[in-house]
Amino acid sequence: MYLHPSNKILICIIAAVTLQWLHFPAMAGFSALLVLALVITGAERQFGVLLRRARWLIISLLTIYALATPGDVLLPLLGSFGPTRQGLEVGGLQAWRLAELLAVLALMLATTQRDQLLAGLYGLFKPLQLFGVDAERIAVRLWLTLRYSEQGVKLKGMDWRMTMRTALEPDLIGTNEPVYMELTQLRWLDAAAMMIMITLSTMLLL
């Protein structure tokens, strides 16, 4: 038994939104659950990879908050240009939130195959077909973009407009490989998991 890939992506989105409102006690409990889940699923290696890739973002968060947040200066010799205790606390909290989000993402990636991820993306965009959106086309292009990004394909010499166009037009980075998508139906387990996630998120926010 496994969760539908669309459900996994939705859980990641709910977690990302919820994390922004959590404070220390709730975050500590959520971290304990994440550590347990990482060990059980064997996703700790994937988490380490994501954490290593985001290390400069984490360092930047700590630095910016430490230097830009008013408060008690920790290095009086630097005056107003020095880090503050409040800044380090807020920056550390944001870095912690980011680490937890990376752990959630690692769990999804470690338990979801690429083809299943494509089916999950398609399932999320499918309701938009009522408004004339080509869900299959968007899902495949997003999947291809994520795949090339994971394989380390570098788009050199492109400004942001070209980068966006490349994301929407995977043919620009060259592929004639067929893409297969296996669709599965949502089951009772998926509905139960979503209800549990929403309930936990509500409890943590209260």
C-alpha positions in Angstrom: 0.0 0.0 0.0 1.3 3.4 -0.9 0.1 7.0 -1.1 -1.0 8.4 -4.5 1.8 10.7 -5.8 -0.6 13.6 -6.1 -1.3 13.2 -2.5 2.4 13.2 -1.6 2.9 16.5 -3.5 -0.1 18.0 -1.8 1.2 17.0 1.6 4.5 18.7 0.8 2.6 21.9 -0.1 0.6 21.8 3.1 3.8 21.2 5.1 5.5 24.1 3.4 2.6 26.5 4.3 2.2 25.1 7.9 5.9 25.4 8.7 5.8 29.2 8.2 3.5 29.5 11.2 5.1 27.0 13.6 7.0 28.0 16.7 9.7 26.2 18.7 7.6 23.5 20.6 5.6 22.5 17.6 8.7 22.5 15.3 10.6 20.3 17.8 7.8 17.7 17.7 7.6 17.9 13.9 11.4 17.5 13.6 11.2 14.3 15.8 8.5 12.9 13.5 10.6 13.8 10.4 13.7 12.1 11.8 11.8 9.0 12.5 10.2 9.0 9.0 13.6 9.5 7.4 15.1 6.6 9.2 12.2 4.3 8.5 12.1 5.1 4.8 15.8 5.3 4.4 15.6 8.8 3.0 18.3 10.3 5.2 20.8 10.1 2.4 18.5 12.0 0.1 18.0 14.6 2.9 21.7 14.9 3.2 22.0 15.7 -0.5 19.3 18.3 -0.4 20.8 19.9 2.7 24.2 20.1 1.1 22.8 21.7 -2.0 20.9 24.3 0.1 23.9 25.0 2.4 24.6 28.5 0.9 21.0 29.5 1.1 20.9 28.5 4.8 24.1 30.4 5.5 22.7 33.4 3.7 19.5 33.3 5.8 21.5 33.3 9.0 23.8 36.1 7.8 21.1 38.4 6.6 18.9 38.0 9.6 21.8 38.3 12.0 23.0 41.6 10.4 19.7 43.1 9.5 17.6 42.4 12.6 17.7 45.1 15.4 18.6 43.9 18.9 21.4 43.1 21.3 24.7 43.4 19.4 26.9 40.4 20.0 30.1 42.1 18.8 30.2 45.7 20.2 33.4 46.4 18.3 31.4 46.3 15.1 28.7 48.6 16.3 25.5 48.6 14.3 27.3 46.4 11.6 27.6 43.5 14.0 25.2 40.5 14.3 22.5 40.6 17.0 21.2 37.9 19.3 17.6 38.4 18.0 18.8 38.2 14.4 20.5 34.9 15.0 17.5 33.5 16.7 15.1 34.5 13.9 17.6 33.4 11.3 18.1 30.1 13.0 14.4 29.6 13.1 14.0 30.2 9.4 17.0 27.9 8.6 15.3 25.2 10.8 12.1 25.6 8.9 14.0 25.3 5.6 15.7 22.1 6.8 12.3 20.6 7.8 10.9 21.4 4.4 13.9 19.7 2.8 13.3 16.7 4.9 9.6 16.5 3.7 10.8 16.8 0.1 13.4 14.1 0.7 10.7 11.8 2.0 8.7 12.4 -1.2 11.6 11.9 -3.6 12.9 8.8 -1.8 9.5 7.1 -1.9 8.3 8.2 -5.3 9.6 7.1 -8.7 10.0 9.5 -11.5 7.1 8.1 -13.4 4.9 8.3 -10.3 6.0 11.9 -9.8 4.8 12.7 -13.4 1.5 11.1 -12.6 1.2 13.1 -9.4 1.8 16.4 -11.3 -0.8 15.4 -13.9 -3.3 14.6 -11.1 -2.8 18.1 -9.6 -3.3 19.9 -12.8 -6.1 17.7 -14.2 -8.9 19.8 -12.5 -7.6 22.8 -14.5 -8.7 21.1 -17.7 -12.2 22.6 -17.0 -10.6 26.0 -17.7 -9.0 24.8 -20.9 -5.6 24.1 -19.4 -3.6 21.2 -21.0 -2.8 19.3 -17.8 -0.8 16.6 -19.5 1.4 19.0 -21.4 2.2 21.1 -18.3 2.9 18.0 -16.2 5.3 16.5 -18.8 7.2 19.8 -19.2 7.6 20.3 -15.5 8.7 16.7 -15.1 11.3 17.1 -17.9 12.6 20.3 -16.3 13.0 18.7 -12.9 14.7 15.7 -14.5 17.2 17.8 -16.4 17.8 19.8 -13.2 18.5 16.7 -11.2 20.9 15.4 -13.9 22.8 18.6 -13.7 22.1 20.0 -17.1 23.4 23.5 -17.2 21.7 26.2 -19.2 24.6 28.6 -19.8 24.3 32.0 -21.3 20.6 32.4 -20.7 18.8 35.3 -19.1 15.7 34.8 -17.0 13.4 35.0 -20.0 15.3 32.2 -21.8 15.3 30.2 -18.6 11.6 30.4 -18.3 11.1 29.6 -22.0 13.3 26.5 -21.5 11.3 25.4 -18.6 8.1 25.6 -20.7 9.8 24.2 -23.8 11.9 21.1 -22.9 12.7 20.5 -26.6 15.2 23.5 -26.3 17.5 21.3 -24.2 17.0 18.4 -26.5 15.2 15.1 -25.9 13.6 12.6 -28.2 13.1 10.1 -25.4 9.4 9.0 -25.0 7.7 9.8 -21.7 5.4 7.3 -20.1 2.8 8.1 -17.4 1.0 5.5 -15.4 -2.2 6.9 -13.9 -3.6 5.4 -10.7 -6.8 6.0 -8.8 -7.1 7.7 -5.5 -8.0 5.3 -2.7 -9.3 5.5 0.8 -5.8 5.5 2.2 -5.1 8.7 0.3 -8.1 10.4 1.7 -7.2 9.2 5.2 -3.6 10.5 4.9 -4.8 13.9 3.7 -7.3 14.2 6.6 -4.5 13.2 9.1 -2.2 15.8 7.6 -4.8 18.5 7.7 -5.7 17.6 11.3 -2.0 17.6 12.4 -1.4 20.9 10.7 -4.4 22.4 12.5 -3.3 21.0 15.9 0.2 22.4 15.4 -1.1 25.8 14.5 -3.3 26.1 17.5 
